[in-house]
Amino acid sequence: MTELSRGGYTGKILRVNLTDKTTSIDEQDEKFYRRYFGGTALIGYYLLKELKPGIDPLGPDNKLIFTSGVITGTPCAGSGRSGVGSKSPLTNGWGDSQAGGFWPAELKRAGWDAIIIEGKSDKPVYLWINDDKVEFRDASHLWGKATLEAEQQIQTELDDKRVRVAQIGPAGENLVRFASICNDITHAYGRNGHGAVMGSKMLRAIAVRGHKGLPLANPEKVREVAKWLVDNYKTLSEGLTKHGTSGGVAMLNEASILPTRNFQEGQFDGYNDIAGPTMTDTILVGRDNCYACPIDCKREVEVGAPYNVNRKYGGPEYETIASLGSLCGVNDLKAVAKGNEICNAQGMDTIAAGNCIAFAMECFERGILTKEDTDGVELKFGNAEAMMLMLEKITKREGLGNLLAEGTKRAAEQIGHGASEYAMQIKGQELPMHEPRGKVALGIGYAISPTGADHVHNMHDSMFAVEGPPLEGLKALGIQEPLSPLDLSPAKVRMFKYVVDWRHFQNCAVICGFPPFSYEQISDLVNGATGWNTSVWELMKVGERALALARAFNAREGYTAKDDILPERFYQSFSSGPLMDEKLGKEDMQKAIKTYYKMAGWDPELAVPTAEKLEELDIAWVTEELEKSA
Amino acid sequence: MTELSRGGYTGKILRVNLTDKTTSIDEQDEKFYRRYFGGTALIGYYLLKELKPGIDPLGPDNKLIFTSGVITGTPCAGSGRSGVGSKSPLTNGWGDSQAGGFWPAELKRAGWDAIIIEGKSDKPVYLWINDDKVEFRDASHLWGKATLEAEQQIQTELDDKRVRVAQIGPAGENLVRFASICNDITHAYGRNGHGAVMGSKMLRAIAVRGHKGLPLANPEKVREVAKWLVDNYKTLSEGLTKHGTSGGVAMLNEASILPTRNFQEGQFDGYNDIAGPTMTDTILVGRDNCYACPIDCKREVEVGAPYNVNRKYGGPEYETIASLGSLCGVNDLKAVAKGNEICNAQGMDTIAAGNCIAFAMECFERGILTKEDTDGVELKFGNAEAMMLMLEKITKREGLGNLLAEGTKRAAEQIGHGASEYAMQIKGQELPMHEPRGKVALGIGYAISPTGADHVHNMHDSMFAVEGPPLEGLKALGIQEPLSPLDLSPAKVRMFKYVVDWRHFQNCAVICGFPPFSYEQISDLVNGATGWNTSVWELMKVGERALALARAFNAREGYTAKDDILPERFYQSFSSGPLMDEKLGKEDMQKAIKTYYKMAGWDPELAVPTAEKLEELDIAWVTEELEKSA
């Protein structure tokens, strides 16, 4: 089956219909892969072509797409990721999310670039993909089980410990709107609630085993890029290896951009208790990685009674540290680690979960929610017990947890009494742990991201750092000077546009942003894998195209420029800290967003690419799709 | 003086004031060179900053800029060119033109990236640049002399045969509006009339001798690119070496795109008499090259009495073969060779000169001009004697020649009687020898080019070829499919936009388009020369920026979208030949141009980049310059 001439992509997409339990194969050619690559752009192609506007995200008409990119599975750090996309039950619009681990490369080794899940099973099932063989298997016995237990059960019954599993947990089964899907237990497609979509389809897991080699057009070229990283990561990524993604907590706190107490503050007095170095010195028992990556940014922690945290559920990353920690005013690292375990075991996005709890805490402190609403829980900032308890309640949809399982936007609407003011969400998705008041370009990203608030498509070190390798690297895109993190000038919008197009490309590739490759190295890697003669130009345009497709999807669902807004809180100054005297101007932000539209060739009202821009992006067919929005 | 750390650019620009005979030095940093590179973009920077709108192109306020690029003079084929820019006496707008030869690399070896000529001398002078030493020397004894004689005289009096000379001839002295400047006799900056600008300043020549090494940041990388060409040109550029640029005359004729009898036809019955292979078999006595280039596309021809063509004046290139040949209905190759010699000796653009004569011939045949106007010359198509005679008359501004020396636009306005219909010019500049009816995207290029009708910034093989290496190469820019030469769809506009941005980059680099390097190889060459970490993205944006600067210059001079038009003739069908049943639709063309504006982020009425696009191109300062146009 391996087609050597096609380089690092197989050109085969598996279609799975859960309603009638059938499968089929889509085969696409080089033109398709150069245009849509994989990840976000491939998702955009299929969702726009195949979903009707207005469908229920949790109904059988939604489709769930797992997709690697053309370099996924190459023996090079960063290439072990996949993307997942569907219409999001959080936003009723575009949803895509990425995760690493080992499942993506395994899928590639089984010969598949992507899986499109359609329809809905009438009982719990899981998929068993063994190279070309695809089996629908009963999952009734897995339903309700924690992810670790379910994975072990699957590996046991398939009698192969090397089977890789992507799955939902009970939160996904219970249609928690921010339920996640996880690869290999600890690598979560966290954002946008794809776990609920998978749950609505009664699909518990996708087990994969591949035995095919991945054809590389120019293995030497791939090895060269891979080797560079191996030779340099110890210096360049030292902090990431040592303390994981939360190594920078102290720095963020100092700069007043550590989201604290539901974004009311940017500094957390207990920051040091939850910082990466503290974790390293206390509960860390191991480091983990993704396929082919030596950086080992993933954590393994162990905590004894009463928390009893199992290292097999990994350890909290920065997003989790902040969302379950500072955002909830919690400085108990062990409780945060337990919260992380709960989310991984139950299959739930730690970012949204933390936001929901922090939102509820603020409502409680302001008297909008009372003990009556919380089943007697003293739901105050800093209450670690309450945080862990609420996580359990959300996954089980118990009491207030049932309301919070809908996400902050819907919960606030039901609560009323001005609660929406404290729901830190955009388009229905909760904010990640990055403070736009201290890196203002990210505010544009939050506002325009088709996923709702999201940092994976939108954030870049250059938005905060004013010197160092990320800035040096940006010269290759023609960005020659660092700009203040507080700068919202058109020059900043330009920088934002370039890095965001690249970030979108990374999510098409689907490559990790952590290995510090240059733009040219990624281009070399693509060439090595595929035998194409690509350039950074072509890759940047893939990213821009991906964003265009996603925006078009949202436009068809009724989203316009009016929805590209930030929560009002971000236009309020902090009451203390170094940013106290800085104010993010609402008009400045609105102006920057309008400038972005014009720079990007978007219609200023509809906030989607004009017909000419769609032509320029080689996706003229989207113009027709946009007409369906009316 | 050599600054090794700066790679293949010295960062030194020589300013020469002819009025008071002073010189000074501009030093620019890496940021400047990455933004403006050299060539067209560098010219744009200085002309926009330093010329006031409305100045007389032939007055002392005009400036004449000679500029190499950051890779000029590297030991790699294609890197032996320079650009020249000034306000054009043909268009009263933007003017820039490129030429190869050996003078550009010599200037670089003398330590200069560019020369800005200001003011006006009160008597003929020439400049003598010997590394850092710059001397103003009397040129009274050279005034009126043919270029070969003048060059030999300069080399003799400077006592150095290796002195390289860029100069005008008598046509420039006489302010023929399409006078050229030539490097090393045979390499002409032909378009836009810079020779007249130089003549108006009484500057006959710039003699240069350099003794400095060119610092290369990574010589190995440069050598690798250079070696690839040396290893492959015999196969890839075989036709160009063998027959020069006119090797394709038969193919063009067959496709009905050989401009004939003032663009009335696309096929010429005498095509074979003037084709490259005929030249090779008859009058060719040698092949010549530019600095560091093995391709040898330049010709040397020799013709005996009565023509007496001296091989030191080279031989006709395709543009000359067509403009003095088929365009004038002349199938006498020896006469064309003589015409070429006259133009090189007198310093005159062969394209414009041929157009002027063809225009006059059509007027004569239509009775708009009579023998009274022509001093008795039977100025009919096919009259080779008349063609040669008129060239002489133009350079001397004698009789009808004095009128034609103004260019077809001004001549037609003076002639009246509907003569303008037969003036094949855009914005005042005559059309090159490429037929937009058979490669329609070029029509957009002619219309939007800030230089007026021009092929050096606008043409690309992909506009005509539907397969082969140029198309394969374009995949690196995301252009995956060839399009019919007659296609004017938005997809074609997209292809046009990408190749035109790249063509503009080539004229910033200032690199020749003939060596078949890939986009990545050029990026490697730039990195090797400079030590930057550039990408094709950054280089494409340099090209787009260059075009934006030039359009802004024109807008300030009053040009708007209304001026982006083609001569009406191109909307008429040919009366015979394979394109007979094809018609270039005027509305289709207007629509394509509008599509281009939108794709490029240009204001649809002013036809210049919007403020946001200027920001995106990192030249926000231009917005302010545009306000000066009112």
Interface residues (C-beta under 8 A of the other chain):
Chain A: E30 K31 R34 R35 E472 G473 K475 A476 L477 G478 Q480 E481 P490 A491 V493 R494 K497 S518 Y519 E520 S523 W532 N533 T534 S535 V536 W537 E538 M540 K541 V542 T595 K598 M599 G601 T610 A611 E612 K613 E615 E616 D618 A620
Chain B: E30 K31 R34 R35 E472 G473 K475 A476 L477 G478 Q480 E481 P490 A491 V493 R494 K497 S518 Y519 E520 S523 W532 N533 T534 S535 V536 W537 E538 M540 K541 V542 T595 K598 M599 G601 T610 A611 E612 K613 E615 E616 D618 A620
